[in-house]
Amino acid sequence: ADLEVVNGFLRARSIAHSRALDAAVNRLADAAVHEPIGFNIARTGQRPVSIVLAKLPPHTKTPGTPDKSRIAVFLYDPDFIHHASAPLVRQLFQFTPVESSIAILMMESFGTAAIAKELAITRNTLRDHLKSMFSKTRTRNQSELLHTLLRCPASLSYQALHCTAVAG
């Protein structure tokens, strides 16, 4: 891995990437900067890892303590495969078990023919399920449905929910 958490701090393994990370943190520590900052870490033989740093709103300050900036770090590794939680997808959208399976497969880049084959259903049956899913998510087509699914918390990986590092 090109990034690692050492003593609760996110560090890049290369000097150039460490400098980019430090520069982004220092820029966000400036009170005048509010927009997120992003950059990529190139990797040999793989797609780059995208890093976005964003300033968090200040939390309640105790009188007499210094005001510290809090920064969230978001990483995206396009080569890391994670699976959404089918039970969570079902709960969030009131999907049936088959609909949640369809949603998971869509989120894993399966096309409609592959979904129908994987679930051993006809394309017409798949269309009926998709219509129901559009209604439940208030979407009009597969693109909107996929966009909704990928932005919901169920698409976060278990690892992403349990591995945190805060720069501050």
N, C-alpha and C positions, 0 to 999 in steps of 0.2 A: 504494500500500500504506500501511496505517496504522501499520505497524511496519517497522523497518529495523535492520540491523546496521551500526554505525558503530565502526570501530577495535576490532572484536571484542566490542562490547557491544550488547545489544538495547536499542533506544530506541523509544518511541512518538512519533508526530509531533505529537499534541495535548498540551497542558499537562495536561489532566485525566487522560488515559491514562498519561502519564509519571509523574504523581503516584501513580496506582493501582499501576503497576509498581514504582516505588521503595518504596512502602509495603509491598507484598507481599514484596519482597526483604528489607527491613529487619525485617519480622515474622519471616520465616524465619531470619534471622541470629540471632535470639534462641534461646539454647540450650534453652529450655523449649518451644518450638513445634516439633511434629513432623508435624502434619497438613498436607497440601497446601493451597494457597490458590488460588482461581480467581476469574476475573471475565471479563466479555465486553466487547468493543469493538464498539459499534454502528456500522453503516455505512448510509449512505443508499442505498436501492434494493437492498440485499443483506442476507443474513442475517449476524448478528454473528459475529466471530471470538472463539472461546473460548480463554482463556489459563489454564494451570494451572502453578503453580510448586511444586516439591517439593524438599525437602532431600535431598541425597544422603548416603550414609554416608561418614564421614571416611575418607580414604585414609591410607596409612602416613605418619606424620609423622616428619620428620627432626628429631632433637634440636636444640634451639636455634632452631627456626623458629616463627613465630607460627602458631597454629591458625586456619585459615580455613574458613568454611562454604562448601560447594559446593552450588549450586542448579541443578536441571534445569528448563528452560522448555519446556513442551509447548504447541504451537499447533494449533488445529483451525479450519480455514476450510471450512465446509460447501459453499461455492461453488467450491472448488478440486477439479477432477476429476483423480484419479490412477489409474493402472492397476497392479494387482498383477502380479508377475512370474509368468507361466504356467510357465516351467521350474522356478522355485523352489517353486511350489505343487505341481507334479508330484513334485519331490524330497522335500518335507516329508511328503507324505501317500501316496506311492507310487501316485498317480493315473495313469490312462492319459491319453494326449493329449486324448481326448474329455472325460474327467472333469475334467481341469484347465481345459478350455475352459468347461465347465458351471460350475465353481467361479468362474472369472473373471467370467462373465456374472452369476452370482448376486450377487457382490460389487459389481457395477455396477448393481444394482437391477432386473435383468431378471426378469420373472415366468416361470413354467414354460412358458406358451404362447409367449412371445417367445423363450425359450431354444430350444425345439424348432424354431421357425421359423428362427431364426438359424443353427442347426446342421443344418437340413434332416433332422431325425429325428422319429419319431413320439413322441407323449406316452408311449406304453408303453415305447419304447426309453429315453426320458428317465427314466422311473420305474425301470427296471432299472439305469441308471447311478447314479441317486441312491441306490438300495439298496446298491450296491457302495461308494459314497462314505460312506454311513452306517457300514457295516462297517469301512472303513479308518480312519475318524476316531472310531469308537466313539460315534457320535451316534445318536439315535433318530428324528429328524425334521428337516425343512428348517430350522426355526428354530434348533435346536441346531447343525446343520451350518454355517449362515450365521454364527452367533455364533463358532464355532470358527475359521472362515475369516477373519473380520474381526479376530480377536485374534492371528492368527499373524503372524510377522515379514514374510511375503510381501506383506502388505497395506500395509506401509509404502511410501511413495512414494520414488522415486529422489532427489527433491529433499530429502525429510525426512532421508534417510540421509547426505546430503552437505552439508547446511547446518546448522551448529551454532553456538549462542551460549551461553555459560555466564556466569551472573551469580555474582559471588563477591567 
